[in-house]
């Protein structure tokens, strides 16, 4: 992944004013925020993204009859690998996470509508037939299959259904009383209520439970704990903490070696953690400096093991090769941690040096959401992530679909495989959420801003 462009540090007074504006913003949320303000300093989508776009070409997004409602009523193009094609496959309001059913249909959670849609591919490339599989749910998000059993993660519970004949029947709650905005003690304030669920190789359920806010240390002592990945053993039982310190691990997937990985939305408005100047005179320790915040802390792509701690909100991954130095080149893999000034200034809350390094990262404020593993033509095996893009970064981090090559249990650096959703001025017409490979070898990409599912296909597919 290439290093994002960095502006020269602004004078201290200007930085302080910008910091005040940033502090007025809420913590980033996977539920989707408004588009970022235009920024004249953004010169290209690739520059805003900070990711590796080598080998991509611009190709028109094909829009079939009846699929051209706004924002697809104007010609759109996307960046894809040379020879690939992209088309609008379906229009699905509030399209979030996806799962292929045993009968070859694609299920899509519609979090904003409380529904789960079922899309049956048409014959000979015809548009899919779309119906509502489930309705009246409480912010449905994660979808997972174990044979003919469908698991649906709502904000307050995980339910299991018997799937067959294009129907989901015999619902039963298998994980009740998950924390959401209506939960006891939360008072309606819960920034990351959406849940993701997957079935592990051991047949356990793994469930992401996001943090209450940008920094809310009380989550680590809550019952059930928030900011965690929870495990429910085969056959059911009370959820247990599998990995903690996971601010918002919306992305969950099983790697080829059977390990569980998560893609994490990290914190906002981090304070400068070093006793030294930063683009000005005097000690910058504890100040919120927008130029520093732009690239700190990075979003995590981490393997989960029993008892692992990803550090939030006490420790943050350190991407600088020269920690604390303005314009320091960034590294992306095997990152150690530094103390969070706001919550752990003296290190008494958590010794950050004891934490295992973060295996791989996205650029700060990327907002990775859906995660899967796939073997893609011309790219090989790797992790595929829908990246929603930043909501409060200057310049905005662009939405995209990212790919991390996989070999011998290690991840390569982030590479863009579907881009072009953001204009040079920072405005956007789409925001990918997830990308899953279909039985036909194409990628199916959900977009909750354009309310669409795209079919992105390699040559010959």
Backbone torsions as a table, in degrees:
resi	resn	phi	psi	omega
1	UNK	NA	129.6	-178.5
2	UNK	-76.5	153.3	-179.2
3	UNK	-72.9	131.4	178.3
4	UNK	-63.2	150.3	177.1
5	UNK	-65.4	144.2	-179.3
6	UNK	-121.4	136.3	174.9
7	UNK	-82.4	151.4	173.3
8	UNK	-62.2	139.1	-177.5
9	UNK	-55.5	137.3	179.6
10	UNK	-79.4	163.5	174.5
11	UNK	-57.6	152.9	-173.7
12	UNK	-57.6	-40.8	-177.9
13	UNK	-64.3	-40.8	178.1
14	UNK	-65.5	-40.7	178.5
15	UNK	-62.0	-40.6	-179.0
16	UNK	-63.6	-40.3	178.1
17	UNK	-64.6	-41.1	178.2
18	UNK	-65.4	-37.3	179.1
19	UNK	-61.5	-39.8	178.7
20	UNK	-60.3	-41.9	177.9
21	UNK	-63.4	-41.2	-179.3
22	UNK	-64.5	-36.4	-177.6
23	UNK	-66.9	-18.4	177.9
24	UNK	-77.5	-13.2	-178.2
25	UNK	-82.0	149.9	177.0
26	UNK	-80.9	166.5	176.7
27	UNK	-63.5	147.8	-178.0
28	UNK	-66.6	147.4	-175.1
29	UNK	-132.6	142.2	178.8
30	UNK	-74.3	-6.7	-177.6
31	UNK	-78.6	-9.0	175.0
32	UNK	99.7	125.5	179.9
33	UNK	-117.5	176.0	179.3
34	UNK	-65.5	164.0	-179.6
35	UNK	-65.7	151.9	-179.2
36	UNK	-72.0	158.5	175.1
37	UNK	-67.0	147.8	177.6
38	UNK	-63.9	147.9	-177.7
39	UNK	-138.7	117.2	-175.2
40	UNK	-66.7	-18.1	-178.7
41	UNK	-77.7	-11.9	178.8
42	UNK	-81.0	118.3	-174.1
43	UNK	-97.1	-18.4	-179.8
44	UNK	-163.5	160.9	175.6
45	UNK	-59.8	-43.3	-179.2
46	UNK	-62.0	-40.8	-179.7
47	UNK	-65.0	-40.4	179.7
48	UNK	-67.3	-34.5	-178.4
49	UNK	-73.0	-41.4	-174.9
50	UNK	77.5	5.2	-177.1
51	UNK	-100.8	170.4	-177.5
52	UNK	-83.8	113.5	-179.0
53	UNK	-109.0	14.8	-178.4
54	UNK	-59.1	137.2	177.4
55	UNK	85.7	-0.2	178.7
56	UNK	-91.1	149.3	176.9
57	UNK	-130.5	153.3	177.6
58	UNK	-80.8	130.3	179.2
59	UNK	-135.8	142.3	-179.8
60	UNK	-63.2	139.7	172.8
61	UNK	-81.6	116.6	-177.3
62	UNK	-78.4	132.0	-177.5
63	UNK	-125.2	116.4	-178.7
64	UNK	-80.1	172.7	178.9
65	UNK	-58.7	134.0	177.5
66	UNK	81.8	2.0	-177.2
67	UNK	-113.8	9.0	-170.4
68	UNK	-99.5	28.1	173.6
69	UNK	-67.3	159.4	179.7
70	UNK	-55.2	142.7	5.8
71	UNK	-90.3	15.1	-177.7
72	UNK	-97.8	17.4	175.3
73	UNK	-85.6	-4.2	172.1
74	UNK	-113.3	150.7	178.3
75	UNK	-58.4	133.2	178.4
76	UNK	-126.6	149.6	174.6
77	UNK	-128.4	152.1	176.4
78	UNK	-128.0	157.9	175.7
79	UNK	-95.8	124.3	-179.6
80	UNK	-140.8	166.2	175.3
81	UNK	-59.2	148.4	-178.2
82	UNK	-54.4	132.3	179.0
83	UNK	91.4	-13.0	178.4
84	UNK	-81.0	158.5	176.8
85	UNK	-122.6	160.2	179.3
86	UNK	-140.8	134.8	-179.8
87	UNK	-144.4	157.8	173.2
88	UNK	-82.6	116.5	-176.3
89	UNK	-89.7	-36.2	-178.6
90	UNK	-160.3	159.7	172.2
91	UNK	-110.8	117.0	-176.6
92	UNK	-129.4	108.4	179.7
93	UNK	-57.7	136.1	175.5
94	UNK	57.3	39.6	-176.7
95	UNK	-69.0	126.2	-178.5
96	UNK	-120.7	-108.3	-174.9
97	UNK	-86.7	158.9	-171.1
98	UNK	-131.2	153.9	173.0
99	UNK	-153.2	133.8	174.6
100	UNK	-81.6	129.3	180.0
101	UNK	-83.8	160.9	179.1
102	UNK	-57.8	-25.2	-178.8
103	UNK	-88.3	8.0	176.8
104	UNK	86.8	7.5	175.6
105	UNK	-93.1	156.2	179.2
106	UNK	-103.0	125.0	175.3
107	UNK	-98.6	139.9	-177.4
108	UNK	-134.6	125.9	176.0
109	UNK	-77.6	138.2	178.3
110	UNK	-117.1	82.1	-170.4
111	UNK	-58.3	-44.1	-177.1
112	UNK	-69.2	-23.2	-178.6
113	UNK	-97.8	-15.0	-175.2
114	UNK	77.0	20.8	-174.9
115	UNK	-119.1	165.5	165.2
116	UNK	-124.3	122.3	-179.2
117	UNK	-91.4	150.4	174.8
118	UNK	-121.3	124.4	-178.4
119	UNK	-118.1	119.0	179.8
120	UNK	-101.1	116.6	-178.0
121	UNK	-56.2	138.3	177.5
122	UNK	-79.0	161.6	179.5
123	UNK	-75.1	142.9	174.7
124	UNK	55.1	40.4	175.8
125	UNK	81.5	6.4	178.6
126	UNK	-67.8	153.7	178.6
127	UNK	-57.5	153.1	-178.9
128	UNK	-72.3	155.9	170.3
129	UNK	-85.6	128.3	-174.2
130	UNK	-115.4	128.8	175.7
131	UNK	-136.4	168.0	176.0
132	UNK	-94.7	116.6	179.5
133	UNK	-79.1	-45.6	-179.3
134	UNK	-137.0	147.3	178.7
135	UNK	-142.4	167.5	176.8
136	UNK	71.8	22.8	-178.9
137	UNK	-88.8	165.8	-178.0
138	UNK	-98.0	93.9	179.8
139	UNK	48.7	59.7	178.3
140	UNK	-63.0	141.7	-177.0
141	UNK	-139.9	-78.5	-176.6
142	UNK	-73.3	141.5	177.4
143	UNK	-130.4	137.5	179.5
144	UNK	-152.9	145.2	177.7
145	UNK	-112.3	143.3	165.3
146	UNK	-131.0	94.4	-172.1
147	UNK	64.4	-125.0	-179.8
148	UNK	-93.0	7.7	177.3
149	UNK	-95.6	124.9	177.2
150	UNK	-103.0	127.5	174.6
151	UNK	-104.8	133.4	177.9
152	UNK	-124.2	124.2	178.7
153	UNK	-95.2	113.3	170.7
154	UNK	-94.7	174.1	-177.2
155	UNK	-66.5	-24.1	-175.6
156	UNK	-115.3	-2.6	-177.0
157	UNK	-169.6	166.6	170.6
158	UNK	-118.3	129.1	-179.9
159	UNK	-117.3	151.7	176.2
160	UNK	-112.0	142.6	179.1
161	UNK	-129.8	152.4	170.3
162	UNK	-87.8	118.7	-176.7
163	UNK	-104.6	129.0	177.4
164	UNK	-178.5	148.5	179.8
165	UNK	60.9	28.2	-179.1
166	UNK	73.6	14.4	-178.6
167	UNK	-125.5	149.9	172.0
168	UNK	-112.9	114.3	-172.5
169	UNK	-128.3	177.6	176.3
170	UNK	51.8	54.8	-178.7
171	UNK	-66.2	142.0	173.4
172	UNK	-146.3	137.5	179.3
173	UNK	-80.1	121.2	-178.5
174	UNK	-104.8	-23.0	175.4
175	UNK	-135.4	96.7	-177.9
176	UNK	-89.6	173.0	166.8
177	UNK	59.0	37.7	172.3
178	UNK	-77.0	147.9	-175.3
179	UNK	-72.0	131.8	169.9
180	UNK	-141.1	-172.5	-172.8
181	UNK	-62.4	-22.2	179.8
182	UNK	-90.7	-1.3	-176.6
183	UNK	-70.0	158.5	-179.6
184	UNK	-60.6	133.7	175.8
185	UNK	84.6	-8.8	-178.0
186	UNK	-96.0	-21.7	172.8
187	UNK	58.2	31.1	178.9
188	UNK	81.9	-1.7	-178.7
189	UNK	-104.1	100.5	179.0
190	UNK	-150.2	104.4	-171.8
191	UNK	-74.1	-24.9	-171.8
192	UNK	-129.5	60.7	-173.6
193	UNK	-78.4	-18.7	-174.8
194	UNK	-70.4	140.4	-177.1
195	UNK	-115.3	148.5	173.0
196	UNK	-119.4	145.0	178.9
197	UNK	-133.8	140.4	170.5
198	UNK	-137.1	162.1	175.4
199	UNK	-104.3	122.9	-178.6
200	UNK	-81.5	169.3	177.4
201	UNK	-59.5	-23.7	178.4
202	UNK	-87.1	5.8	-178.8
203	UNK	71.3	8.4	171.4
204	UNK	-75.9	154.8	170.5
205	UNK	-92.0	136.5	175.1
206	UNK	-117.7	128.1	-169.8
207	UNK	-129.3	128.5	175.1
208	UNK	-85.1	133.4	175.9
209	UNK	-126.0	110.5	-174.4
210	UNK	-75.3	170.0	179.3
211	UNK	-76.6	160.1	178.0
212	UNK	-68.4	-37.8	-173.0
213	UNK	-151.3	-171.8	179.0
214	UNK	-57.4	-52.5	172.9
215	UNK	-135.3	114.0	-178.5
216	UNK	-142.1	81.6	-175.7
217	UNK	-56.3	-24.1	-179.2
218	UNK	-62.9	-18.0	179.3
219	UNK	-61.5	-29.2	-176.4
220	UNK	-73.9	-15.5	179.6
221	UNK	-112.6	3.4	-177.9
222	UNK	-73.7	163.0	177.7
223	UNK	-130.8	106.8	-0.3
224	UNK	-74.2	155.9	178.9
225	UNK	-60.4	142.4	171.4
226	UNK	-102.8	173.5	-175.1
227	UNK	56.9	51.2	-177.1
228	UNK	-141.9	167.3	158.9
229	UNK	-109.9	119.4	-178.0
230	UNK	-98.8	152.3	178.1
231	UNK	-121.8	131.4	172.3
232	UNK	-113.7	119.9	-173.9
233	UNK	-66.0	160.9	177.4
234	UNK	-54.3	137.6	-179.1
235	UNK	89.4	-7.0	176.5
236	UNK	100.5	-176.9	-176.8
237	UNK	128.0	176.8	-178.7
238	UNK	-70.5	138.2	177.5
239	UNK	-66.3	140.3	178.5
240	UNK	-120.1	149.5	179.2
241	UNK	-67.7	123.7	175.7
242	UNK	-96.6	-47.6	175.7
243	UNK	-140.1	138.0	-178.8
244	UNK	-118.6	176.2	-178.0
245	UNK	70.3	27.9	-177.6
246	UNK	-106.2	98.3	-169.9
247	UNK	-56.1	-49.7	177.4
248	UNK	-157.2	85.1	-174.6
249	UNK	-88.4	61.0	-176.0
250	UNK	-58.8	-41.2	179.5
251	UNK	-77.9	124.9	176.5
252	UNK	-137.2	134.6	179.5
253	UNK	-159.5	158.0	178.2
254	UNK	-100.1	124.6	179.8
255	UNK	-77.6	166.1	179.9
256	UNK	-57.5	-25.8	179.4
257	UNK	-90.3	4.9	176.5
258	UNK	93.1	-5.9	178.4
259	UNK	-76.8	150.6	175.8
260	UNK	-89.8	132.5	176.1
261	UNK	-119.4	153.0	176.2
262	UNK	-131.3	146.4	170.5
263	UNK	-108.1	127.4	-166.1
264	UNK	-117.9	133.2	167.2
265	UNK	-83.0	114.9	-176.0
266	UNK	-90.4	-175.2	-169.4
267	UNK	-79.0	167.1	177.0
268	UNK	-110.7	163.1	169.1
269	UNK	54.7	44.4	179.3
270	UNK	-66.3	139.7	176.6
271	UNK	-83.8	146.3	-179.6
272	UNK	-63.9	125.2	-168.4
273	UNK	-98.4	13.8	-175.6
274	UNK	-124.2	144.3	176.3
275	UNK	-83.7	80.6	179.5
276	UNK	-166.9	163.9	177.1
277	UNK	-68.8	160.5	172.5
278	UNK	-143.6	94.8	178.4
279	UNK	68.7	23.7	179.4
280	UNK	-171.8	-170.4	179.9
281	UNK	-93.4	151.6	173.8
282	UNK	87.4	170.8	-177.9
283	UNK	-75.9	122.5	-178.9
284	UNK	-93.1	5.1	-177.3
285	UNK	-53.9	129.9	175.4
286	UNK	82.9	0.0	179.2
287	UNK	-90.6	148.5	173.6
288	UNK	-92.6	106.7	-175.4
289	UNK	-110.7	111.9	-173.8
290	UNK	-52.6	-38.8	-178.1
291	UNK	-65.8	-32.2	175.5
292	UNK	-75.9	-42.9	-179.6
293	UNK	-58.7	-33.5	-177.2
294	UNK	-52.5	-33.9	-175.3
295	UNK	-120.4	13.7	-177.1
296	UNK	-140.1	140.7	-16.3
297	UNK	-81.9	156.3	176.8
298	UNK	-68.0	159.2	173.9
299	UNK	-79.5	143.1	-171.0
300	UNK	-97.7	144.5	167.6
301	UNK	-124.2	103.3	-165.7
302	UNK	-130.7	143.2	172.4
303	UNK	-80.5	139.1	-176.4
304	UNK	-103.4	134.2	175.4
305	UNK	-131.7	155.3	-178.1
306	UNK	-56.7	126.4	176.4
307	UNK	84.7	-0.7	-179.8
308	UNK	-66.2	148.0	177.6
309	UNK	-122.4	123.8	177.2
310	UNK	-91.3	5.4	164.6
311	UNK	95.0	-26.6	-175.7
312	UNK	-61.9	142.0	-3.2
313	UNK	-97.5	19.8	-173.2
314	UNK	-96.1	-22.1	-175.6
315	UNK	-138.5	144.2	-178.6
316	UNK	-126.7	141.1	176.1
317	UNK	-61.9	139.2	-178.5
318	UNK	-105.6	109.5	-177.0
319	UNK	-90.9	-14.2	-174.4
320	UNK	-72.6	132.0	173.2
321	UNK	-71.9	-24.8	173.1
322	UNK	-122.3	85.1	-170.4
323	UNK	-51.6	127.0	176.5
324	UNK	84.5	-4.9	-177.9
325	UNK	-88.4	127.6	174.3
326	UNK	-57.5	140.7	179.8
327	UNK	68.5	15.6	177.1
328	UNK	-60.9	134.5	171.8
329	UNK	-58.8	148.6	-178.1
330	UNK	-101.5	142.8	168.6
331	UNK	-110.8	163.0	-169.7
332	UNK	-125.9	-18.3	-175.0
333	UNK	-119.9	152.7	175.0
334	UNK	55.8	52.3	-176.1
335	UNK	-88.7	130.7	170.5
336	UNK	-80.2	176.9	-174.6
337	UNK	-113.8	154.3	170.0
338	UNK	-124.6	157.9	-177.0
339	UNK	-67.8	144.8	172.9
340	UNK	-84.2	119.8	-174.6
341	UNK	-62.0	-38.9	-173.5
342	UNK	-71.0	-30.2	-173.8
343	UNK	-117.8	-15.9	-169.5
344	UNK	-151.2	44.9	-171.4
345	UNK	-60.4	-35.9	-178.3
346	UNK	-98.3	1.8	178.3
347	UNK	79.2	6.6	-175.9
348	UNK	-75.9	-23.2	-179.1
349	UNK	-77.3	-36.4	-179.3
350	UNK	-162.7	131.0	176.8
351	UNK	-80.7	103.4	-173.7
352	UNK	-66.0	-22.5	-179.6
353	UNK	-70.6	-13.7	-179.5
354	UNK	-87.5	-7.3	-175.3
355	UNK	-84.7	139.7	176.6
356	UNK	-65.2	140.1	-179.7
357	UNK	-58.9	150.4	176.6
358	UNK	-77.3	127.9	-172.0
359	UNK	-64.7	-42.8	-175.8
360	UNK	-155.9	161.0	-176.5
361	UNK	-142.3	158.1	164.8
362	UNK	-98.4	163.4	172.9
363	UNK	-60.4	149.5	-179.0
364	UNK	-55.3	138.3	176.5
365	UNK	68.1	20.5	177.5
366	UNK	-68.0	-31.7	-176.4
367	UNK	62.5	62.7	173.9
368	UNK	-69.4	140.8	-177.2
369	UNK	-122.7	-96.4	-178.0
370	UNK	-66.1	143.7	-179.0
371	UNK	-136.6	137.8	174.8
372	UNK	-151.3	168.9	173.0
373	UNK	-115.0	141.9	-176.3
374	UNK	-153.1	158.9	172.2
375	UNK	-110.7	107.1	-171.3
376	UNK	-106.6	136.3	178.8
377	UNK	-55.1	129.4	179.1
378	UNK	81.5	-12.9	-179.1
379	UNK	-115.7	-30.7	-178.6
380	UNK	87.7	-161.9	-176.2
381	UNK	-85.0	141.7	179.0
382	UNK	178.9	179.8	177.4
383	UNK	-90.4	136.9	179.4
384	UNK	-118.7	128.7	-176.6
385	UNK	-131.2	136.2	167.6
386	UNK	-81.4	127.7	-176.6
387	UNK	-115.2	117.7	-172.7
388	UNK	-75.9	-23.4	-176.3
389	UNK	88.5	156.0	-175.9
390	UNK	-72.9	159.0	176.9
391	UNK	-115.8	-14.7	-176.2
392	UNK	-141.6	24.7	179.4
393	UNK	-99.6	148.4	174.6
394	UNK	-123.6	111.6	0.9
395	UNK	-78.7	156.5	-176.3
396	UNK	-62.8	138.4	172.2
397	UNK	-78.1	128.2	-170.4
398	UNK	-77.9	145.3	170.1
399	UNK	-66.3	151.5	179.8
400	UNK	-171.2	175.1	163.3
401	UNK	-107.6	125.9	-176.3
402	UNK	-107.2	153.7	178.3
403	UNK	-131.9	133.5	175.1
404	UNK	-120.9	113.9	-179.4
405	UNK	-62.3	150.5	-174.8
406	UNK	-125.6	126.5	176.5
407	UNK	-155.0	127.9	176.3
408	UNK	54.8	38.2	176.2
409	UNK	79.6	6.5	-178.8
410	UNK	-120.0	150.1	-179.8
411	UNK	-98.9	136.9	167.8
412	UNK	-78.0	-179.7	-179.0
413	UNK	-75.0	160.9	-178.7
414	UNK	-61.4	134.4	175.7
415	UNK	-133.8	132.4	176.4
416	UNK	-75.4	131.3	174.0
417	UNK	-118.0	-17.6	170.4
418	UNK	-139.8	118.8	-179.6
419	UNK	-140.6	-166.8	178.1
420	UNK	95.7	11.2	-178.0
421	UNK	-83.8	-10.2	-175.6
422	UNK	-122.4	132.4	178.8
423	UNK	-80.6	164.2	179.1
424	UNK	-57.1	-26.2	179.3
425	UNK	-84.5	3.0	178.6
426	UNK	94.3	-9.8	178.1
427	UNK	-73.3	156.2	-174.9
428	UNK	-133.1	150.0	171.8
429	UNK	-113.7	-8.5	179.0
430	UNK	-156.0	159.4	178.0
431	UNK	-143.8	102.0	178.2
432	UNK	-61.0	145.3	176.2
433	UNK	-111.7	-47.6	-176.8
434	UNK	-147.4	160.0	176.4
435	UNK	-144.4	118.5	-178.5
436	UNK	-124.6	141.5	177.6
437	UNK	-74.0	136.8	178.3
438	UNK	-93.5	170.1	179.2
439	UNK	-64.5	-15.3	179.3
440	UNK	-92.4	2.5	178.4
441	UNK	89.4	-1.7	177.2
442	UNK	-91.5	161.3	171.7
443	UNK	-94.2	137.0	177.1
444	UNK	-112.9	116.3	-169.8
445	UNK	-110.4	123.4	176.3
446	UNK	-90.4	147.4	-177.4
447	UNK	-141.6	113.1	-176.0
448	UNK	-89.7	-2.3	172.2
449	UNK	-92.6	-45.5	177.4
450	UNK	-83.7	-6.2	-179.6
451	UNK	55.6	55.7	-172.0
452	UNK	-144.6	159.4	165.5
453	UNK	-118.5	123.6	178.3
454	UNK	-100.8	144.7	170.9
455	UNK	-104.5	114.8	-179.3
456	UNK	-113.6	114.3	-166.1
457	UNK	-121.6	136.2	173.3
458	UNK	-71.7	168.6	-178.7
459	UNK	-53.9	135.6	176.9
460	UNK	84.2	-1.0	-178.9
461	UNK	-107.9	NA	NA
